Amino acid sequence: MNPSSGGFDFAAEGGVGRPFVLLYERASDGDFARHVYEQLSPKTRTILVRSPAITDDNWSGLTQELLEALRARGLRQASFVAFGAACSLVQNVCLSEAKLVRTAVFVDGASRAHPSLLSRFLDKIERALPLGLPLRLAHRGFDSRSFLQRIRCPALVVASHHASAAARADASEMAARMPTAWGLELGAEGAAKELGELVLAFSDVPARCPQKNSGGAAAGAR
């Protein structure tokens, strides 16, 4: 176990080569993330990071803490794999420090961390209205949906077999609205091994002018 850095726990680090950062939120996705770490670390430098609970109040500060901790480890560029609510932090990194992100993989991703039932209800109304919902109250929580078109690194949006209907809806929207994103679904068996292979293959997608195709899978990732 590596020492904590601010609110983050650097749970494991191993391997050599191109760096991969696996980020998950405390109390969720830890087993899955560690299994993927075990797939990647024998083949490349892999850093497993556990985030504190992400809220509407702390997401900005957590993003800065994460960036400082990664810089302290000498990372100038890395491929990121984020799980669940932690996807919101990596999306914010993509927006604020684009040069740091070589590729991004969002697993059961969310454009917001822990949206409320009210927010989900308003989402459905927004999708039904031609002009959206101008009366939605402003809030200070992170919501990447208005900025997805600005995330230009190669991105892979992955749904696991146990993803909720809400997570699948978020994943579909993210894959459709990010200019250089592809969507895939993992099988029910051997998901960690499959994801590890996908992450490594996807890291070879050209960073400049990656070609998004209508089939939804990146060349080299399948």
C-alpha positions, -999 to 999 in steps of 0.1 A, spaced: 0 0 0 15 33 -10 10 65 12 -20 87 7 -17 120 -12 -42 145 2 -76 128 0 -64 102 -25 -50 68 -17 -24 55 -41 -34 19 -35 -9 2 -58 17 10 -83 38 -14 -105 52 -22 -139 73 -2 -163 65 16 -196 37 39 -206 18 50 -176 -19 41 -169 -39 57 -141 -68 37 -128 -92 58 -107 -121 46 -86 -142 61 -59 -139 48 -23 -166 22 -14 -174 14 -50 -158 -4 -80 -126 -12 -60 -126 -50 -67 -132 -45 -104 -105 -18 -106 -80 -39 -88 -86 -69 -111 -80 -46 -140 -48 -34 -123 -36 -70 -120 -42 -74 -158 -22 -42 -167 7 -39 -142 27 -69 -156 27 -52 -190 30 -15 -183 33 11 -156 0 11 -137 -11 33 -109 -42 24 -89 -58 54 -72 -87 55 -48 -107 87 -46 -127 101 -16 -164 103 -21 -171 129 -48 -197 155 -41 -211 187 -55 -189 206 -31 -155 189 -35 -152 179 -72 -131 209 -82 -107 206 -52 -104 169 -58 -94 174 -94 -66 198 -84 -54 174 -57 -53 146 -82 -34 167 -107 -8 177 -81 -4 141 -69 2 129 -104 27 156 -112 46 147 -80 50 112 -95 65 127 -126 36 121 -149 35 143 -180 10 122 -199 -9 91 -191 -38 70 -202 -67 71 -177 -92 45 -168 -120 57 -146 -148 38 -129 -183 50 -120 -185 84 -103 -147 89 -107 -153 94 -144 -165 129 -136 -130 138 -122 -112 124 -153 -136 143 -176 -127 174 -157 -90 166 -161 -96 162 -199 -112 197 -199 -86 215 -177 -54 196 -185 -59 181 -220 -22 175 -226 -20 152 -196 -45 127 -210 -32 104 -238 -64 83 -238 -94 80 -215 -116 50 -208 -148 56 -189 -163 24 -173 -200 27 -163 -193 64 -166 -213 93 -154 -213 129 -165 -221 138 -129 -212 121 -97 -242 108 -79 -270 128 -96 -302 130 -75 -335 114 -85 -348 149 -92 -319 155 -116 -326 122 -133 -363 132 -136 -353 166 -151 -330 148 -176 -360 128 -190 -380 160 -194 -350 178 -211 -347 149 -236 -385 152 -244 -385 190 -250 -371 205 -282 -353 233 -264 -343 215 -233 -354 228 -198 -345 264 -194 -360 265 -159 -335 240 -144 -320 256 -114 -282 262 -116 -261 241 -93 -225 240 -84 -220 203 -91 -198 191 -120 -218 182 -151 -198 175 -182 -228 172 -206 -225 208 -218 -187 203 -224 -185 168 -239 -178 182 -274 -146 198 -259 -131 164 -249 -109 157 -279 -86 129 -267 -94 93 -278 -121 81 -254 -137 47 -249 -170 45 -231 -175 11 -217 -206 -4 -201 -202 -35 -179 -229 -62 -177 -240 -50 -143 -244 -13 -152 -276 3 -142 -301 17 -168 -291 52 -158 -254 44 -163 -261 29 -197 -281 61 -207 -251 82 -196 -227 60 -214 -247 63 -246 -249 100 -244 -212 104 -237 -202 82 -266 -225 101 -290 -215 136 -280 -177 133 -276 -162 139 -310 -135 111 -306 -153 86 -285 -164 50 -291 -189 29 -271 -185 -8 -262 -201 -33 -238 -182 -59 -218 -193 -95 -217 -206 -110 -185 -176 -134 -181 -140 -123 -177 -148 -86 -177 -116 -75 -161 -94 -94 -185 -114 -81 -214 -112 -46 -202 -75 -48 -196 -69 -60 -232 -92 -32 -245 -73 -5 -225 -40 -16 -238 -52 -19 -274 -70 15 -272 -39 33 -260 -25 28 -295 -52 48 -312 -36 79 -327 -38 109 -303 -40 134 -332 -71 132 -355 -83 98 -343 -110 85 -367 -143 79 -351 -163 54 -370 -200 46 -373 -196 11 -359 -188 24 -325 -154 6 -320 -120 20 -324 -96 5 -348 -72 -16 -328 -95 -19 -298 -114 -48 -314 
